[in-house]
Amino acid sequence: MPAEPDTVVAGVDGGNSKTDVVLASTTGAVLARVRGPGCQPHRTGMPATVRMIRELVDAARARAGTGPGPLAAAACYLSNVDIPEEEDDARGRLTAAGIAGTLVVGNDVFAILRAGSRRGWGVAVVAGAGVNAAAVAPDGRTARFLAFGDLTGDWGGGDSLGGEALGAAVRAADGRGPDTSLRRAVPLHVGLAEPEAVAIALHRGELPRTAIRDLATVVLAEADAGDPVALGIVEHQAREVAVMAAALLRRLDLLDTGTDVVLGGGVLQAGNRTLDGRIGAELGTRAPRAVPLVLSGPPVLGAVLAALDTLPADPAAADHLRTALA
């Protein structure tokens, strides 16, 4: 028997590299899960982004066997939706698409916060391809950054770590910089002999630009092995995480309050002992009351929970979803 749409919610986590959609019942049962391409409205345009989301939701509904009509609620947290005007545009177009009767729209960093903190408020810092952070106070006030990359002074995530690794490897090879194990590890990672060959392959388009992002894993491994240059790059990332978190806590008057700082994204969820330790030390100096938590489930969990928050859902639904999507 098809699920009635007024008892079904959708969570949409539109990341840079993939978009996850989960349908769940108001009792916390996962009904369907689908994945699509990354959410990049700044490149493809918002109309195309909304069409992609609608197609993914429709595919999930087909799997779940929901009846016709709008779902009870949906929360769509989307990367590259960074300012209120962009959120308003996305909300208007998603509302017109008729996905759900109640709609929550925001940047994808808020999905990480909702998924990682059971309090429903706190700070989230994400380091995936790039970096971003946002915070919600207990009274509902929010603080965030523009997160326009180089334009707004952002540093961190796979692109920054990988770019620094390649640059350090090339400088070690041509004599401008200190020797580092990255000189050998970086070209080895992509199957080439020398760092300069990696740079030339990227310049010619023989390697995709995402190959730079993939070098983040090399930096983390070499830092764990004790390479001073790689360690310096990792320490830079740790400082940026702590600086972002502390700035948001200060803006919301939460520096003296025990507050969850949820760490999400591929770099921060890598389980790297060096990075984790440095972040803990930096937060201990800049925001001693902060409680760092590495996200253990997928960000789409936060989107589903946010959709449920708008409804009189079963009190145990959140725990059921955390277990099902862990």
DAZI-V64249 format. One record per pair of residues at least 24 apart in sequence whose C-alpha atoms are under 7 Angstrom apart, sorted by sequence separation. I is the first residue (numbers start at 0). J is the second residue. D is the distance in whole Angstrom. If there is no record, write none. Layout:
BEGIN
i: [I;I]
j: [J;J]
d: [D;D]
END
This chain:
BEGIN
i: [13;14;15;108;109;130;300;13;81;108;130;169;268;33;73;80;129;130;168;169;268;32;72;129;31;69;70;71;72;73;74;75;76;77;78;128;129;296;69;70;71;72;73;74;75;76;77;78;126;127;128;129;165;185;260;296;69;70;71;72;73;74;75;76;77;126;127;128;258;259;260;261;262;263;295;31;69;76;257;258;259;260;261;262;263;31;185;254;256;257;258;259;260;261;262;30;184;255;257;259;261;76;254;20;20;22;237;241;41;38;39;40;38;39;237;238;241;245;180;233;237;241;245;49;234;238;45;49;237;241;180;179;162;179;161;223;161;222;161;219;158;161;158;161;164;157;160;157;157;160;4;2;3;4;8;1;2;3;4;7;8;9;10;11;12;13;14;15;82;1;2;4;7;8;9;10;11;12;13;14;81;1;4;5;6;8;9;10;11;12;13;81;4;5;4;160;155;128;14;13;12;143;142;157;156;132;134;136;124;124;122;121;122;123;124;125;126;127;121;122;123;124;125;126;127;121;122;123;124;125;126;127;126;126;116;116;115;112;111;115;114;114;111;114;110;113;110;111;110;110;103;76;75;74;74;74;74;73;72;20;19;25;12;26;12;25;26;11;25;10;27;12;26;27;11;25;28;29;10;27;28;10;27;9;8;10;9;8;8]
j: [37;38;39;132;133;154;324;38;106;133;155;194;293;59;99;106;155;156;194;195;294;59;99;156;59;97;98;99;100;101;102;103;104;105;106;156;157;324;98;99;100;101;102;103;104;105;106;107;155;156;157;158;194;214;289;325;99;100;101;102;103;104;105;106;107;156;157;158;288;289;290;291;292;293;325;62;100;107;288;289;290;291;292;293;294;63;217;286;288;289;290;291;292;293;294;63;217;288;290;292;294;110;288;55;56;59;274;278;79;77;78;79;78;79;277;278;281;285;221;274;278;282;286;92;277;281;89;93;281;285;226;226;211;228;211;273;212;273;213;271;211;214;212;215;218;212;215;213;215;218;65;64;65;66;70;64;65;66;67;70;71;72;73;74;75;76;77;78;145;65;66;68;71;72;73;74;75;76;77;78;145;66;69;70;71;73;74;75;76;77;78;146;70;71;71;232;236;212;107;107;107;247;247;266;266;243;247;251;240;244;244;258;259;260;261;262;263;264;259;260;261;262;263;264;265;260;261;262;263;264;265;266;266;267;259;261;261;261;263;294;298;300;298;301;298;301;299;301;301;302;306;302;302;302;303;305;306;306;306;299;299;307;298;312;299;312;313;299;313;299;316;302;316;317;302;316;319;320;302;319;320;303;320;303;303;306;306;306;307]
d: [6;6;6;6;7;7;7;5;6;7;6;5;6;6;6;5;6;5;6;6;7;6;5;4;5;6;6;6;6;6;6;6;6;6;6;5;6;7;5;4;5;4;5;4;5;5;5;5;6;5;5;6;7;7;6;5;4;6;6;6;6;6;7;5;5;4;6;5;7;6;6;6;6;6;7;6;6;4;5;5;5;5;5;5;5;5;7;6;6;6;6;6;6;6;6;5;7;6;7;7;6;6;7;7;7;7;6;7;7;7;7;7;6;6;6;7;6;6;7;6;5;5;6;7;6;6;7;6;7;7;6;7;6;6;5;6;5;7;7;7;6;4;4;5;6;4;5;7;5;7;6;6;6;6;6;5;5;6;7;6;6;7;6;6;6;6;6;6;7;5;6;6;6;5;5;5;5;5;4;5;6;6;6;5;6;5;6;6;6;6;6;7;5;4;6;7;6;7;7;7;6;7;6;7;6;7;6;6;7;7;7;6;6;6;6;6;6;4;5;5;5;5;5;5;5;6;6;6;6;5;7;6;6;6;6;7;6;6;6;5;6;5;5;4;5;5;7;6;4;5;7;7;7;5;7;6;5;5;6;7;6;7;6;6;5;5;5;6;6;6;4;6;5;6;6;7;7;7;4;5;7;4;5;6;7;7;7;6;7]
END
